[in-house]
Amino acid sequence: MKKITATLAALTLLFFAQQSMAWSAQKLEEKSEKALAKLYARNPQTAALGKKAAAVLVFPEIVRAGFIIGGQRGDGVLFLHGKVAGYYNTTSASYGLQAGIQRFGYALFFMNEESLKYFKKSDGFELGGAPSLVVLDMGISGSLSTMTLQKGIYALFFNQQGLMAGLSLQGTKITEYIPSK
């Protein structure tokens, strides 16, 4: 039990240390644009998806840690018709068979105005279960959630690094915020 408690404490410290690295608006925009460009370059189908999308919410770097109980956090930018339309952070808590630490990015593609309205109406709250297996920067990740099941919204994960395996229930909150200049 002491070993599990010590592991949880270490994971929690590592996870929340990331929160103290708040990026400025300019740095967050640069990281988000770079991550999206890299995603498009690696997979031309995502570039076509991005061209058709009314808006894209990009989280260039999210840190996830867990051992039975887990959490993740990251900051991102909403691009509406290619222009910055807001800044968001994502925070999640999870419970289940999981262990490890990883960094990854993800992008939500809102394919029409209705899907964007759904996101705003739901206050960005997502409930779901996400089985995942990530080994170093190669990973298989699947997500079944109330958000990705809505017509017109696609979630793509990228730049996975670390070691995280498990099957868990997860709750995610995406919240608009104002970063420092």
N, C-alpha and C positions, 0 to 999 in steps of 0.2 A: 504494500500500500504506500509506503514512504517513497518507493521508486516511482510509482505512478504519479504521486503528488509532485515530486521534484520535476518529473518530465513535463507535467502540465504547467507548472510554474515557469519553467524555462521556455516552453513554447509560447506562453502568454506574454512573457517579457519580450521575446523576439518579435512577436506579432505586433504588439502595441508600440514597440520602438519605431516601427514603420510609420505610425501615425504622426510622429514628431517631425517627419520629413515633408511637411506641407510645401507644395510647390507653388510658385507664383503663377498668376494667370498666364503669363507669357510662356513660362517653362512647361506648364500643363498643355497649352495649345501646341507647342513644338513637339512634345512627346506624343501627343495624340495624333497629330498629323503624320509624324514619322511612323508610328505604329500602323496607322491605316494604310499608308503608302507601301509599307513592307508587306502587309497582309494582301493588298491588291497585286503586288509584284509576284508573290509566291503562288497566288491562286487567281488567275484571270476571271474565273466565275464570280469571285467576290467583287471584283472591280465592276463587272456588269451589274451585279446586285446593287452596289453603291451608286451607280449612275441612275438607276431606276428609283432608288429610295428617296422619300420625301425628307427624311432625317436619319442621321446615324449618330448613335451615342457610343463613344469610344472610351474604354477604360484601358490605358496603355499598360498599367502595371497594378496587379492586385496581389496581395500577399495572403496566403491561406495557411493556417496551421491547425493541427488537431490531433487529439488522441482521445477517442470516444466523443468528447465534446470539442467542438472546433469553432473557428471564426475566420472571417476574411474581411479585408478592407482595401479600398482603392479610390482614386479620384479620376474623373473623366470629363470629357467635353461633348456637348450636343452640337452637331453640325446640322443646320437646317438649310437645305438647298446649297450646301457647300460653305456656309458662313457660320461663325460661332454664334450660338443661340442660348448658351447657358453652360454652367459648370455643375457637375453632380458628383456626389460620393456614394459609394456602395458599401454597405456593411451587412454581413451575414453571420448567423449563428447556425450551427448544425449539431446533430446528435446521431450517433450510430456507430457502425463498424468502420472506423477510419483511423488512420495514423499517418503522420508525416508533415512536411512543410513544402510549399511550392509557391512559385510566382508565375503569373500568367496574365494575359490581357484578354479582354473580350469586347466585342462590338455588337450592339443591337441595331438592326436595320429596320426602320419603320417604313414600310413600303407605301403607305398612303396616309392621308390626314386622319382617317378614322383610327388607325392604329396608334398614331401619336396622341390623339385625344384620349384613347383608352389608357395609355401610359400616364398621362397627366391626371385623368379622372381617378385612377387607382392610386394616386400619390406615389407611383413607382414601386408599390409593394408587390412582392412576388412570393408565392408559396410553391414549394415543389420538392421533389426528391431528385437528387443528381448522382447517379453512379459514376465514378471516375477512376481511372488508373493513369497515373502520369509517372514516367520514368525519365529522369534528366530532362532533355528538351523534346523528347518524343512522347506523345501521349494519345490516349483514346479517351474522349470525354463525351458523354451523352447527357442530355438534360431534358427532363420532362417536367414542365411547370405550367402554372396558370398563364404566364406571360408568353412563352414560346408556343403555346397551343392556340393563341389568339391569331386569327387570320391576319396576315400582313406584317408580322413581327418575326424576324429571324435573329438568332443568337449564334455567334461564331466565336470560338475560343482560339487563341493563338499564343505563340511565344511561351509555351509551357516549359518550366524548368523546376527541378526539384524532385522529390520523391513523395508521392501522396497516393494512397490507395484506400478504397473503401466504398461503402454504400451507406448513405445517410439521408436523413430528412433535413431539409434546410429552409430557413426563412431569410429572405433578403429584403432590405430596404434601400431604395435609391432615392436620395434626397438632393434637392437643388441647394447650392450654397454659393457664396461669393469668396473667391480666393484672394490672397493678397496681390497687390500690383507688382 
